Amino acid sequence: MSRAARRESWLLSPSGFDARKYVYRYVGSSGAVKTLDKKALRLAPFASMNDPRESHEWRAGDLIGPGRLRARSPLTESILQSEVDRVLRRGVRIASFGMDRSPIPAQNETLFHRGWASASMWEHYADHHKGACLVFDREALGSEYLAFCDSIGTLKAGDVQAIDDVEYKDSPLNVPISGTFGSLAKFHAVLADCIDRDSIKDLFLRKSIAWKHEREARIVYTRFNVPELELDNPTYVPISSSLKAIVLGEAFGDTTEILKLAGEDSPAPLEIYRCVWNLGAPNLRK
């Protein structure tokens, strides 16, 4: 059996598969075209995410706690309060993916549990089924992401990269620092000491239980104390071998461009499928 045939069989398997083999990125039709054209994965600003803990400004008085953080001249209270948001939240870039889940025993012959088959993800993130679902090999994507991070050069204190599953927990944000600061340099040094793998999980890989149905995995790219001109801009990670297949939405329009890009300059063109729904149940069609 060819590799493509094995992948098709895997994508259509209702059970007996490795649920962590692939991750699934739902995008609009233009997002799919741009990903293939640029051969790059777009990491969006963390501030553009949809959970209020991500999209709302992180004020120091709320995030750290009242009275725990104080400014001393020449630093002002206003600057200190806003600096937490500028440094911690607005310097982070995220790429989000869906995952497979285990089948419900009574429904183990259907495909509702597959990562490409989420009706809510098609509706909300793939332009009402007019977009696409990009299928990535998780391990290969991780290798490409780490290669990108290595290409950036020496990391500064506070820079952290992560690829992990989102944890769903109803808890407020918290940064465990306190003190009085008379300069931003000293404040940044304390903040940088707080940013490690554990705090990355708490700050950027946790969402409310209300989002649990999305079963999200994330690439987190944190750049500590980003220059003002680079705040809120996306980052692009080159991809060459991790993208394995494209599932078009049932209402995806003209496929001319996407088909051309999927086979362009490649000895092994990407596999293209279409997600169809029969009596409300998902399936793949070539």
C-alpha positions as CSV (number, residue, x, y, z in Angstrom):
1,M,0.0,0.0,0.0
2,S,1.4,3.4,-0.9
3,R,2.0,6.1,1.7
4,A,-0.8,8.2,0.4
5,A,-3.2,5.2,0.5
6,R,-2.1,4.5,4.1
7,R,-2.8,8.1,5.1
8,E,-6.2,8.0,3.4
9,S,-7.0,4.8,5.3
10,W,-5.8,6.4,8.5
11,L,-7.9,9.5,8.0
12,L,-11.0,7.4,7.4
13,S,-10.3,5.0,10.3
14,P,-13.0,5.1,13.0
15,S,-10.8,3.4,15.6
16,G,-7.4,1.9,16.2
17,F,-5.4,5.0,15.3
18,D,-2.8,7.1,17.1
19,A,-4.8,10.2,18.1
20,R,-1.6,12.3,18.4
21,K,-0.2,11.5,14.9
22,Y,-1.8,14.5,13.1
23,V,-3.1,17.9,14.1
24,Y,-5.8,19.9,12.1
25,R,-5.8,23.6,11.3
26,Y,-9.2,25.0,10.2
27,V,-8.9,28.1,8.0
28,G,-10.9,30.1,5.4
29,S,-10.3,29.6,1.7
30,S,-7.9,32.5,1.5
31,G,-6.0,31.3,4.5
32,A,-5.5,27.9,2.9
33,V,-4.3,29.5,-0.4
34,K,-1.9,31.8,1.5
35,T,-0.4,28.9,3.5
36,L,0.3,26.9,0.4
37,D,1.5,30.0,-1.6
38,K,3.9,31.2,1.2
39,K,4.8,27.6,2.3
40,A,4.5,29.0,5.7
41,L,2.3,28.7,8.8
42,R,0.9,31.9,10.2
43,L,1.2,32.4,13.9
44,A,-1.4,35.0,14.9
45,P,-0.9,37.6,17.7
46,F,-2.1,36.2,21.0
47,A,-4.2,39.4,21.5
48,S,-6.4,38.3,18.5
49,M,-7.5,35.0,20.1
50,N,-11.1,34.6,21.1
51,D,-11.0,33.8,24.9
52,P,-11.4,37.0,27.0
53,R,-8.3,35.9,29.0
54,E,-6.4,36.3,25.7
55,S,-8.1,39.2,24.0
56,H,-8.5,41.6,26.9
57,E,-5.7,43.8,28.2
58,W,-3.6,42.3,31.0
59,R,-3.5,45.1,33.6
60,A,-0.9,44.5,36.3
61,G,-3.3,45.4,39.1
62,D,-5.6,42.6,38.0
63,L,-3.0,40.0,36.9
64,I,-0.6,40.4,39.7
65,G,-2.9,41.6,42.5
66,P,-3.6,45.0,44.0
67,G,-0.8,46.6,46.0
68,R,1.8,43.9,45.1
69,L,3.4,46.0,42.3
70,R,4.5,49.6,42.9
71,A,6.3,52.2,40.9
72,R,9.0,54.5,42.1
73,S,10.1,57.7,40.4
74,P,11.0,58.2,37.6
75,L,8.8,55.2,36.7
76,T,5.1,55.9,36.9
77,E,2.3,53.7,38.0
78,S,0.6,54.0,34.7
79,I,3.6,52.8,32.7
80,L,4.2,49.9,35.1
81,Q,0.5,48.8,34.8
82,S,0.5,48.8,31.0
83,E,4.0,47.2,30.7
84,V,2.8,43.8,31.8
85,D,0.4,43.7,28.9
86,R,2.9,45.0,26.3
87,V,5.7,42.6,27.4
88,L,3.7,39.4,28.3
89,R,0.6,39.3,26.1
90,R,1.3,41.4,23.0
91,G,4.7,39.7,22.2
92,V,3.1,36.2,22.0
93,R,2.2,34.5,18.7
94,I,-0.1,31.4,18.5
95,A,-1.0,28.8,16.0
96,S,-4.0,26.7,17.0
97,F,-4.9,23.1,15.9
98,G,-7.7,20.6,16.5
99,M,-6.9,17.0,17.4
100,D,-8.5,13.6,17.1
101,R,-10.4,12.2,20.1
102,S,-11.3,8.7,21.1
103,P,-14.6,7.4,19.6
104,I,-17.7,7.0,21.7
105,P,-18.2,3.2,21.9
106,A,-21.8,3.3,20.6
107,Q,-20.6,5.4,17.6
108,N,-17.3,3.7,16.8
109,E,-18.3,3.2,13.2
110,T,-18.8,6.9,12.5
111,L,-16.1,9.6,12.1
112,F,-17.5,12.4,14.3
113,H,-14.4,12.1,16.5
114,R,-11.8,12.7,13.8
115,G,-10.0,16.0,13.9
116,W,-11.1,17.0,10.4
117,A,-14.8,16.2,11.2
118,S,-15.7,18.9,13.7
119,A,-18.9,20.6,12.6
120,S,-18.4,23.5,15.0
121,M,-14.8,24.0,13.8
122,W,-16.0,24.0,10.2
123,E,-18.6,26.6,11.1
124,H,-16.6,29.0,13.2
125,Y,-13.0,28.8,11.8
126,A,-13.5,27.6,8.2
127,D,-15.9,30.2,7.0
128,H,-19.1,28.1,7.4
129,H,-17.7,25.1,5.5
130,K,-16.4,27.3,2.7
131,G,-12.8,27.0,4.0
132,A,-10.4,24.1,4.5
133,C,-8.8,21.9,7.2
134,L,-5.0,21.5,6.8
135,V,-3.7,18.2,8.1
136,F,-0.2,18.3,9.7
137,D,2.1,15.6,10.9
138,R,2.6,16.7,14.5
139,E,6.1,15.5,14.9
140,A,7.3,16.9,11.6
141,L,5.6,20.2,12.3
142,G,7.4,20.3,15.7
143,S,10.7,19.8,14.0
144,E,10.1,22.5,11.5
145,Y,9.0,24.9,14.2
146,L,12.1,24.2,16.3
147,A,14.3,24.7,13.2
148,F,12.6,28.1,12.7
149,C,13.3,29.0,16.3
150,D,17.0,28.0,15.9
151,S,17.2,30.2,12.8
152,I,16.2,33.3,14.8
153,G,19.4,33.2,16.7
154,T,20.2,33.5,20.4
155,L,17.1,33.7,22.6
156,K,16.8,36.5,25.1
157,A,15.8,35.9,28.7
158,G,12.0,35.5,28.7
159,D,11.8,34.0,25.2
160,V,10.1,30.6,25.3
161,Q,8.8,28.3,22.6
162,A,6.3,25.5,23.2
163,I,4.2,23.0,21.3
164,D,1.6,21.5,23.6
165,D,-2.1,20.7,24.3
166,V,-4.3,23.3,25.8
167,E,-5.5,22.7,29.3
168,Y,-9.1,23.5,30.1
169,K,-9.6,25.0,33.5
170,D,-11.7,27.8,34.9
171,S,-9.1,29.9,36.7
172,P,-8.0,33.5,36.6
173,L,-4.6,34.6,35.3
174,N,-1.9,35.2,37.8
175,V,1.8,36.3,37.7
176,P,3.6,35.6,41.0
177,I,5.7,38.8,41.3
178,S,5.7,41.7,43.6
179,G,8.0,44.7,44.6
180,T,8.8,48.3,43.9
181,F,10.5,49.3,40.7
182,G,12.1,52.5,39.6
183,S,13.1,51.4,36.1
184,L,11.7,49.2,33.3
185,A,15.0,47.3,33.0
186,K,14.7,46.0,36.5
187,F,11.0,45.2,36.1
188,H,11.7,43.3,32.8
189,A,14.4,41.3,34.5
190,V,12.0,40.1,37.2
191,L,9.3,39.4,34.6
192,A,11.8,37.4,32.5
193,D,12.7,35.2,35.5
194,C,9.0,34.3,35.8
195,I,8.6,33.1,32.2
196,D,9.4,29.4,32.1
197,R,7.7,26.2,30.9
198,D,5.3,26.1,33.8
199,S,4.2,29.7,33.5
200,I,3.9,29.3,29.7
201,K,1.3,26.6,30.4
202,D,-0.6,28.8,32.9
203,L,-0.5,31.9,30.7
204,F,-0.8,30.8,27.2
205,L,-1.9,27.1,27.2
206,R,-5.0,27.3,29.4
207,K,-8.5,28.2,28.4
208,S,-11.9,28.2,30.1
209,I,-13.7,24.8,30.2
210,A,-16.3,26.4,27.9
211,W,-13.8,25.8,25.0
212,K,-13.1,22.2,25.9
213,H,-15.0,20.8,22.9
214,E,-12.3,22.2,20.6
215,R,-9.5,19.9,21.8
216,E,-6.9,22.4,20.9
217,A,-3.1,22.0,20.5
218,R,-1.0,25.1,20.2
219,I,2.3,26.4,18.9
220,V,3.4,29.2,21.3
221,Y,6.1,31.6,20.2
222,T,6.9,34.1,22.9
223,R,9.3,37.0,22.2
224,F,10.0,38.9,25.4
225,N,9.8,42.7,25.2
226,V,9.1,43.0,21.4
227,P,10.0,46.3,19.7
228,E,6.9,48.6,19.4
229,L,6.8,48.3,15.6
230,E,6.5,44.5,15.8
231,L,3.7,44.3,18.4
232,D,0.5,42.6,17.2
233,N,2.1,41.5,13.9
234,P,1.9,37.8,12.8
235,T,4.9,35.6,12.5
236,Y,5.4,33.1,9.7
237,V,7.0,29.7,10.2
238,P,8.3,28.0,7.0
239,I,6.9,24.5,6.4
240,S,8.2,22.0,3.8
241,S,7.2,18.5,4.8
242,S,4.8,18.7,7.7
243,L,1.6,19.5,5.7
244,K,0.3,16.2,4.5
245,A,-3.2,16.7,3.3
246,I,-5.9,19.3,2.7
247,V,-9.6,18.7,3.4
248,L,-11.8,21.2,1.6
249,G,-15.1,22.2,3.2
250,E,-18.3,21.0,1.6
251,A,-19.0,24.6,0.4
252,F,-15.5,25.4,-0.8
253,G,-15.7,27.3,-4.1
254,D,-13.4,27.3,-7.1
255,T,-10.6,24.8,-6.5
256,T,-8.4,25.8,-9.4
257,E,-5.8,27.8,-7.4
258,I,-5.7,25.4,-4.4
259,L,-5.2,22.4,-6.7
260,K,-2.4,24.1,-8.6
261,L,-0.6,25.2,-5.4
262,A,-1.0,21.7,-3.8
263,G,0.9,20.1,-6.6
264,E,3.3,22.9,-7.4
265,D,7.1,22.1,-7.3
266,S,6.5,18.9,-5.5
267,P,7.4,15.3,-6.4
268,A,4.6,14.2,-4.0
269,P,1.6,16.5,-4.4
270,L,-0.5,17.1,-1.3
271,E,-3.5,14.9,-0.9
272,I,-6.8,16.7,-1.4
273,Y,-10.1,15.6,0.0
274,R,-13.5,17.1,0.6
275,C,-15.5,16.8,3.8
276,V,-19.1,15.8,3.0
277,W,-22.0,15.3,5.3
278,N,-24.6,12.6,4.8
279,L,-27.6,12.7,7.2
280,G,-25.4,14.9,9.4
281,A,-22.5,12.4,9.5
282,P,-19.0,13.4,8.2
283,N,-17.0,11.6,5.5
284,L,-14.2,12.2,3.1
285,R,-14.4,12.2,-0.6
286,K,-11.5,12.4,-3.1
